[in-house]
Amino acid sequence: MAPLCEIPADRNLMQLVIQNLILNGIKYNHSATPKVSISCSTNEKDITFCIADNGMGINPNHQQRIFEPFHRLHTKAEIAGTGLVYLSTKK
């Protein structure tokens, strides 16, 4: 596995974000072998992280809606959770 890019960010918050993305990639995956991959790339002004999985994905008709707080794409009976993660920068 290639090393990831270094970025100027809060280590704990980045760890929490990446951890949640990995856990969601596994939790919402119904395949026999869940897979999550993480990579990064850079150019002159940007660093781009890509976290991908082989899970159920999001219907293109609903992709914009997932960024609305408290908006669910599935019922609580289908998939538990609120869809929100609270990040605090207080130490």
PyMOL commands that set and color helices and strands:
alter all, ss='L'
color gray80, all
select helices_A, chain A and resi 11-27+60-62+65-67
alter helices_A, ss='H'
color red, helices_A
select strands_A, chain A and resi 36-42+47-53
alter strands_A, ss='S'
color yellow, strands_A
deselect
rebuild
show_as cartoon
